[in-house]
Amino acid sequence: MRKIIKIDQSLCNGCGDCITACAEGAIELKDGKAQVVSDSFCDGLGACLAVCPQGALTMEERDAPVFDEEAAKEHNQGTKADFSHEKIKPEQESANELCGWPIQMSLVRPWAPYLQGASLLVAGDCTAFAYPTIQQDFIKGRVALVGCPKLDDTESFVDKLSEVLKANDIRDINVLHMTVPCCSQLETLVAEAVRRSGKDVPQKSHVVGIDGKLI
């Protein structure tokens, strides 16, 4: 007998918040509903309970296989959100250069395999709309993480990026933000995350004007 997660399918709306919160990758989305992949992947600590907006997740005590940490790690490695790019043909002008998903800072798992040894692009949400060639000029060769200093909870943003830096050997960070005041704070937030992580990670900033040109 041990504690393990139970998901009420009638309440689940398929938002996926519990999947992001589960460090072991024990939950997946199937047919629009969250489901436990394997009881042996669930550690029973319940980190996913608090994030469910529908109250669909509860803890129950029942007969279940013991938590297999090694199997959970192997499962995470095998299901990492990493794209196999279809390289562009000569006549094509652009390609999707994203190499990891999700890209929203609030949704990123700090332990995601694609972050290990990566160069990061931390970009303001609006930059992708303002700068026409962001894929080729900034995203290519980097893991993109995005957020908005005005609309996001800045403390959570800094904490999440700090966790990413602590958990991975990040090579460097490119910060891309708009020239407008609400976005310029992004550079400061990244610097604070680097400081909290205790890591020496090179940081370089780039600024985009509302006309779509680099300043």
Phi and psi in degrees as GROMACS dihedral restraints (atoms count N, CA, C in turn):
[ dihedral_restraints ]
;  ai    aj    ak    al  type     phi  dphi    fc
    3     4     5     6     1  -155.3    20    10
    4     5     6     7     1   164.3    20    10
    6     7     8     9     1   -77.8    20    10
    7     8     9    10     1   139.9    20    10
    9    10    11    12     1  -154.4    20    10
   10    11    12    13     1   155.8    20    10
   12    13    14    15     1   -73.4    20    10
   13    14    15    16     1   140.4    20    10
   15    16    17    18     1  -124.4    20    10
   16    17    18    19     1   133.5    20    10
   18    19    20    21     1  -114.9    20    10
   19    20    21    22     1   121.2    20    10
   21    22    23    24     1   -82.6    20    10
   22    23    24    25     1   106.1    20    10
   24    25    26    27     1   -62.8    20    10
   25    26    27    28     1   -27.2    20    10
   27    28    29    30     1   -71.9    20    10
   28    29    30    31     1   -22.2    20    10
   30    31    32    33     1   -98.2    20    10
   31    32    33    34     1   -26.4    20    10
   33    34    35    36     1   -64.0    20    10
   34    35    36    37     1   131.7    20    10
   36    37    38    39     1  -108.5    20    10
   37    38    39    40     1     7.4    20    10
   39    40    41    42     1    74.1    20    10
   40    41    42    43     1    23.9    20    10
   42    43    44    45     1   -69.0    20    10
   43    44    45    46     1   -28.1    20    10
   45    46    47    48     1    86.2    20    10
   46    47    48    49     1     2.7    20    10
   48    49    50    51     1   -60.0    20    10
   49    50    51    52     1   -36.6    20    10
   51    52    53    54     1   -67.3    20    10
   52    53    54    55     1   -31.1    20    10
   54    55    56    57     1   -65.7    20    10
   55    56    57    58     1   -42.7    20    10
   57    58    59    60     1   -65.7    20    10
   58    59    60    61     1   -35.9    20    10
   60    61    62    63     1   -77.1    20    10
   61    62    63    64     1   -17.7    20    10
   63    64    65    66     1   -86.9    20    10
   64    65    66    67     1   108.2    20    10
   66    67    68    69     1   -67.3    20    10
   67    68    69    70     1   -23.5    20    10
   69    70    71    72     1   -91.2    20    10
   70    71    72    73     1    -5.9    20    10
   72    73    74    75     1    67.9    20    10
   73    74    75    76     1    31.0    20    10
   75    76    77    78     1   -80.2    20    10
   76    77    78    79     1   -10.8    20    10
   78    79    80    81     1  -119.1    20    10
   79    80    81    82     1   140.0    20    10
   81    82    83    84     1  -136.2    20    10
   82    83    84    85     1   164.4    20    10
   84    85    86    87     1   -98.5    20    10
   85    86    87    88     1   125.3    20    10
   87    88    89    90     1  -137.8    20    10
   88    89    90    91     1   124.7    20    10
   90    91    92    93     1    54.0    20    10
   91    92    93    94     1    37.2    20    10
   93    94    95    96     1    78.9    20    10
   94    95    96    97     1     8.8    20    10
   96    97    98    99     1  -129.8    20    10
   97    98    99   100     1   146.4    20    10
   99   100   101   102     1   -75.4    20    10
  100   101   102   103     1   135.7    20    10
  102   103   104   105     1  -138.6    20    10
  103   104   105   106     1   149.4    20    10
  105   106   107   108     1   -76.6    20    10
  106   107   108   109     1   123.9    20    10
  108   109   110   111     1   -64.9    20    10
  109   110   111   112     1   -49.5    20    10
  111   112   113   114     1  -156.0    20    10
  112   113   114   115     1   136.9    20    10
  114   115   116   117     1   -58.9    20    10
  115   116   117   118     1   -31.5    20    10
  117   118   119   120     1   -71.9    20    10
  118   119   120   121     1   -13.5    20    10
  120   121   122   123     1   -88.2    20    10
  121   122   123   124     1   -15.3    20    10
  123   124   125   126     1   -90.5    20    10
  124   125   126   127     1   121.9    20    10
  126   127   128   129     1   -83.9    20    10
  127   128   129   130     1    -8.7    20    10
  129   130   131   132     1    77.1    20    10
  130   131   132   133     1    10.9    20    10
  132   133   134   135     1   -81.6    20    10
  133   134   135   136     1   -23.0    20    10
  135   136   137   138     1    78.8    20    10
  136   137   138   139     1    29.9    20    10
  138   139   140   141     1   -62.9    20    10
  139   140   141   142     1   -22.5    20    10
  141   142   143   144     1   -82.6    20    10
  142   143   144   145     1   -16.3    20    10
  144   145   146   147     1   -60.5    20    10
  145   146   147   148     1   -44.7    20    10
  147   148   149   150     1   -71.1    20    10
  148   149   150   151     1   -20.4    20    10
  150   151   152   153     1   -91.1    20    10
  151   152   153   154     1   -10.6    20    10
  153   154   155   156     1   -75.8    20    10
  154   155   156   157     1   116.2    20    10
  156   157   158   159     1   -73.4    20    10
  157   158   159   160     1   -14.9    20    10
  159   160   161   162     1  -100.1    20    10
  160   161   162   163     1    -8.0    20    10
  162   163   164   165     1    67.8    20    10
  163   164   165   166     1    29.2    20    10
  165   166   167   168     1   -81.2    20    10
  166   167   168   169     1   -14.7    20    10
  168   169   170   171     1  -104.0    20    10
  169   170   171   172     1   131.3    20    10
  171   172   173   174     1  -135.8    20    10
  172   173   174   175     1   168.4    20    10
  174   175   176   177     1  -106.6    20    10
  175   176   177   178     1   132.2    20    10
  177   178   179   180     1  -128.0    20    10
  178   179   180   181     1   158.8    20    10
  180   181   182   183     1  -112.6    20    10
  181   182   183   184     1   120.0    20    10
  183   184   185   186     1  -157.3    20    10
  184   185   186   187     1   173.8    20    10
  186   187   188   189     1   -67.9    20    10
  187   188   189   190     1   126.5    20    10
  189   190   191   192     1  -157.2    20    10
  190   191   192   193     1   153.0    20    10
  192   193   194   195     1   -59.6    20    10
  193   194   195   196     1   151.8    20    10
  195   196   197   198     1   -66.2    20    10
  196   197   198   199     1   153.8    20    10
  198   199   200   201     1   -65.7    20    10
  199   200   201   202     1   125.6    20    10
  201   202   203   204     1  -108.3    20    10
  202   203   204   205     1    94.5    20    10
  204   205   206   207     1   -61.3    20    10
  205   206   207   208     1   -42.4    20    10
  207   208   209   210     1   -65.1    20    10
  208   209   210   211     1   -41.6    20    10
  210   211   212   213     1   -64.6    20    10
  211   212   213   214     1   -37.6    20    10
  213   214   215   216     1   -64.9    20    10
  214   215   216   217     1   -40.8    20    10
  216   217   218   219     1   -64.0    20    10
  217   218   219   220     1   -43.4    20    10
  219   220   221   222     1   -63.1    20    10
  220   221   222   223     1   -38.7    20    10
  222   223   224   225     1   -63.1    20    10
  223   224   225   226     1   -43.1    20    10
  225   226   227   228     1   -61.7    20    10
  226   227   228   229     1   -41.1    20    10
  228   229   230   231     1   -62.3    20    10
  229   230   231   232     1   -40.2    20    10
  231   232   233   234     1   -75.0    20    10
  232   233   234   235     1   -20.2    20    10
  234   235   236   237     1  -113.7    20    10
  235   236   237   238     1    18.2    20    10
  237   238   239   240     1   -59.5    20    10
  238   239   240   241     1   144.3    20    10
  240   241   242   243     1   -80.8    20    10
  241   242   243   244     1    83.5    20    10
  243   244   245   246     1  -131.5    20    10
  244   245   246   247     1   132.7    20    10
  246   247   248   249     1   -89.1    20    10
  247   248   249   250     1   142.4    20    10
  249   250   251   252     1   -98.7    20    10
  250   251   252   253     1   102.9    20    10
  252   253   254   255     1   -65.4    20    10
  253   254   255   256     1   139.7    20    10
  255   256   257   258     1   -91.3    20    10
  256   257   258   259     1   106.6    20    10
  258   259   260   261     1   -62.4    20    10
  259   260   261   262     1   145.3    20    10
  261   262   263   264     1   -69.1    20    10
  262   263   264   265     1   149.2    20    10
  264   265   266   267     1   -84.2    20    10
  265   266   267   268     1   159.6    20    10
  267   268   269   270     1   -52.0    20    10
  268   269   270   271     1   -34.9    20    10
  270   271   272   273     1   -83.1    20    10
  271   272   273   274     1    -7.9    20    10
  273   274   275   276     1   -86.5    20    10
  274   275   276   277     1   145.9    20    10
  276   277   278   279     1   -95.6    20    10
  277   278   279   280     1   -19.8    20    10
  279   280   281   282     1  -150.0    20    10
  280   281   282   283     1   164.5    20    10
  282   283   284   285     1  -148.9    20    10
  283   284   285   286     1   156.6    20    10
  285   286   287   288     1   -79.0    20    10
  286   287   288   289     1   112.7    20    10
  288   289   290   291     1   -97.0    20    10
  289   290   291   292     1     5.9    20    10
  291   292   293   294     1   -61.2    20    10
  292   293   294   295     1   135.2    20    10
  294   295   296   297     1  -122.2    20    10
  295   296   297   298     1    13.1    20    10
  297   298   299   300     1  -163.6    20    10
  298   299   300   301     1   152.8    20    10
  300   301   302   303     1  -148.8    20    10
  301   302   303   304     1   140.4    20    10
  303   304   305   306     1   -78.4    20    10
  304   305   306   307     1   168.2    20    10
  306   307   308   309     1  -107.6    20    10
  307   308   309   310     1   -18.8    20    10
  309   310   311   312     1   -66.5    20    10
  310   311   312   313     1   129.3    20    10
  312   313   314   315     1   -55.0    20    10
  313   314   315   316     1   -39.2    20    10
  315   316   317   318     1   -66.3    20    10
  316   317   318   319     1   -21.0    20    10
  318   319   320   321     1  -101.7    20    10
  319   320   321   322     1   -10.7    20    10
  321   322   323   324     1   -70.1    20    10
  322   323   324   325     1   138.5    20    10
  324   325   326   327     1   -91.3    20    10
  325   326   327   328     1   119.2    20    10
  327   328   329   330     1   -59.0    20    10
  328   329   330   331     1   -24.6    20    10
  330   331   332   333     1   -93.1    20    10
  331   332   333   334     1     4.9    20    10
  333   334   335   336     1   -57.3    20    10
  334   335   336   337     1   131.3    20    10
  336   337   338   339     1   -57.0    20    10
  337   338   339   340     1   -33.4    20    10
  339   340   341   342     1   -69.3    20    10
  340   341   342   343     1   -10.1    20    10
  342   343   344   345     1   -84.2    20    10
  343   344   345   346     1   -21.1    20    10
  345   346   347   348     1   -66.1    20    10
  346   347   348   349     1   121.9    20    10
  348   349   350   351     1    73.0    20    10
  349   350   351   352     1    15.8    20    10
  351   352   353   354     1   -86.9    20    10
  352   353   354   355     1   158.1    20    10
  354   355   356   357     1   -95.8    20    10
  355   356   357   358     1   136.3    20    10
  357   358   359   360     1  -105.0    20    10
  358   359   360   361     1   147.6    20    10
  360   361   362   363     1  -115.0    20    10
  361   362   363   364     1   114.4    20    10
  363   364   365   366     1  -104.1    20    10
  364   365   366   367     1   110.7    20    10
  366   367   368   369     1  -123.2    20    10
  367   368   369   370     1   146.5    20    10
  369   370   371   372     1   -69.4    20    10
  370   371   372   373     1   145.6    20    10
  372   373   374   375     1   -51.6    20    10
  373   374   375   376     1   -40.1    20    10
  375   376   377   378     1   -75.7    20    10
  376   377   378   379     1   -17.0    20    10
  378   379   380   381     1   -62.0    20    10
  379   380   381   382     1   -34.2    20    10
  381   382   383   384     1   -65.6    20    10
  382   383   384   385     1   -26.5    20    10
  384   385   386   387     1   -89.0    20    10
  385   386   387   388     1   -27.6    20    10
  387   388   389   390     1   -88.2    20    10
  388   389   390   391     1   -32.8    20    10
  390   391   392   393     1  -104.4    20    10
  391   392   393   394     1   109.1    20    10
  393   394   395   396     1   -60.6    20    10
  394   395   396   397     1   -36.5    20    10
  396   397   398   399     1  -109.2    20    10
  397   398   399   400     1    37.6    20    10
  399   400   401   402     1   -61.3    20    10
  400   401   402   403     1   -33.5    20    10
  402   403   404   405     1   -60.3    20    10
  403   404   405   406     1   -51.9    20    10
  405   406   407   408     1   -77.7    20    10
  406   407   408   409     1   -37.1    20    10
  408   409   410   411     1   -83.2    20    10
  409   410   411   412     1   -29.1    20    10
  411   412   413   414     1  -128.5    20    10
  412   413   414   415     1   -37.8    20    10
  414   415   416   417     1   -79.8    20    10
  415   416   417   418     1   -34.5    20    10
  417   418   419   420     1   -55.9    20    10
  418   419   420   421     1   124.1    20    10
  420   421   422   423     1    83.2    20    10
  421   422   423   424     1     4.2    20    10
  423   424   425   426     1  -131.9    20    10
  424   425   426   427     1   157.0    20    10
  426   427   428   429     1   -89.8    20    10
  427   428   429   430     1   120.6    20    10
  429   430   431   432     1   -89.6    20    10
  430   431   432   433     1   130.2    20    10
  432   433   434   435     1  -128.6    20    10
  433   434   435   436     1   131.3    20    10
  435   436   437   438     1  -126.8    20    10
  436   437   438   439     1   157.3    20    10
  438   439   440   441     1  -172.3    20    10
  439   440   441   442     1   173.7    20    10
  441   442   443   444     1  -127.3    20    10
  442   443   444   445     1   114.9    20    10
  444   445   446   447     1   -59.9    20    10
  445   446   447   448     1   -23.3    20    10
  447   448   449   450     1   -87.0    20    10
  448   449   450   451     1   -40.3    20    10
  450   451   452   453     1   -95.0    20    10
  451   452   453   454     1   -27.4    20    10
  453   454   455   456     1   -81.9    20    10
  454   455   456   457     1   158.4    20    10
  456   457   458   459     1   -74.1    20    10
  457   458   459   460     1   109.8    20    10
  459   460   461   462     1   -65.2    20    10
  460   461   462   463     1   -33.4    20    10
  462   463   464   465     1   -66.1    20    10
  463   464   465   466     1   -41.9    20    10
  465   466   467   468     1   -65.9    20    10
  466   467   468   469     1   -37.1    20    10
  468   469   470   471     1   -61.2    20    10
  469   470   471   472     1   -48.7    20    10
  471   472   473   474     1   -64.4    20    10
  472   473   474   475     1   -43.2    20    10
  474   475   476   477     1   -61.1    20    10
  475   476   477   478     1   -44.2    20    10
  477   478   479   480     1   -65.1    20    10
  478   479   480   481     1   -45.2    20    10
  480   481   482   483     1   -64.6    20    10
  481   482   483   484     1   -37.3    20    10
  483   484   485   486     1   -62.1    20    10
  484   485   486   487     1   -40.3    20    10
  486   487   488   489     1   -63.8    20    10
  487   488   489   490     1   -40.6    20    10
  489   490   491   492     1   -60.5    20    10
  490   491   492   493     1   -44.3    20    10
  492   493   494   495     1   -67.8    20    10
  493   494   495   496     1   -38.5    20    10
  495   496   497   498     1   -67.1    20    10
  496   497   498   499     1   -37.2    20    10
  498   499   500   501     1   -84.4    20    10
  499   500   501   502     1   -11.9    20    10
  501   502   503   504     1  -138.0    20    10
  502   503   504   505     1   154.0    20    10
  504   505   506   507     1   -87.6    20    10
  505   506   507   508     1    79.5    20    10
  507   508   509   510     1   -74.2    20    10
  508   509   510   511     1   129.9    20    10
  510   511   512   513     1   -74.7    20    10
  511   512   513   514     1   -46.5    20    10
  513   514   515   516     1  -167.0    20    10
  514   515   516   517     1   168.3    20    10
  516   517   518   519     1  -131.3    20    10
  517   518   519   520     1   126.8    20    10
  519   520   521   522     1  -100.5    20    10
  520   521   522   523     1   127.0    20    10
  522   523   524   525     1  -104.8    20    10
  523   524   525   526     1   129.4    20    10
  525   526   527   528     1  -125.0    20    10
  526   527   528   529     1   117.2    20    10
  528   529   530   531     1  -139.8    20    10
  529   530   531   532     1   162.3    20    10
  531   532   533   534     1   -77.0    20    10
  532   533   534   535     1   162.7    20    10
  534   535   536   537     1   -76.2    20    10
  535   536   537   538     1   -15.1    20    10
  537   538   539   540     1   -67.7    20    10
  538   539   540   541     1   148.0    20    10
  540   541   542   543     1   -54.7    20    10
  541   542   543   544     1   -40.0    20    10
  543   544   545   546     1   -64.8    20    10
  544   545   546   547     1   -24.4    20    10
  546   547   548   549     1   -96.1    20    10
  547   548   549   550     1   -24.3    20    10
  549   550   551   552     1   -65.8    20    10
  550   551   552   553     1   -17.3    20    10
  552   553   554   555     1   -68.2    20    10
  553   554   555   556     1   -15.5    20    10
  555   556   557   558     1   -57.6    20    10
  556   557   558   559     1   -39.9    20    10
  558   559   560   561     1   -60.5    20    10
  559   560   561   562     1   -41.7    20    10
  561   562   563   564     1   -67.1    20    10
  562   563   564   565     1   -40.1    20    10
  564   565   566   567     1   -63.7    20    10
  565   566   567   568     1   -42.1    20    10
  567   568   569   570     1   -64.8    20    10
  568   569   570   571     1   -42.9    20    10
  570   571   572   573     1   -61.2    20    10
  571   572   573   574     1   -38.0    20    10
  573   574   575   576     1   -68.5    20    10
  574   575   576   577     1   -38.7    20    10
  576   577   578   579     1   -63.7    20    10
  577   578   579   580     1   -40.5    20    10
  579   580   581   582     1   -62.1    20    10
  580   581   582   583     1   -43.5    20    10
  582   583   584   585     1   -61.8    20    10
  583   584   585   586     1   -45.5    20    10
  585   586   587   588     1   -66.2    20    10
  586   587   588   589     1   -30.3    20    10
  588   589   590   591     1   -71.7    20    10
  589   590   591   592     1   -22.9    20    10
  591   592   593   594     1    76.2    20    10
  592   593   594   595     1     7.4    20    10
  594   595   596   597     1   -95.8    20    10
  595   596   597   598     1   154.0    20    10
  597   598   599   600     1  -101.3    20    10
  598   599   600   601     1    86.7    20    10
  600   601   602   603     1  -111.4    20    10
  601   602   603   604     1   118.5    20    10
  603   604   605   606     1   -59.2    20    10
  604   605   606   607     1   138.8    20    10
  606   607   608   609     1  -130.9    20    10
  607   608   609   610     1   131.7    20    10
  609   610   611   612     1  -132.6    20    10
  610   611   612   613     1   137.3    20    10
  612   613   614   615     1  -112.3    20    10
  613   614   615   616     1   147.9    20    10
  615   616   617   618     1  -133.4    20    10
  616   617   618   619     1   142.0    20    10
  618   619   620   621     1  -120.2    20    10
  619   620   621   622     1   134.6    20    10
  621   622   623   624     1  -111.2    20    10
  622   623   624   625     1   131.1    20    10
  624   625   626   627     1   -82.3    20    10
  625   626   627   628     1   164.8    20    10
  627   628   629   630     1   -68.7    20    10
  628   629   630   631     1   -10.1    20    10
  630   631   632   633     1   -86.7    20    10
  631   632   633   634     1     1.1    20    10
  633   634   635   636     1    85.2    20    10
  634   635   636   637     1     8.9    20    10
  636   637   638   639     1  -107.1    20    10
  637   638   639   640     1   147.6    20    10
  639   640   641   642     1   -70.9    20    10
  640   641   642   643     1   139.5    20    10
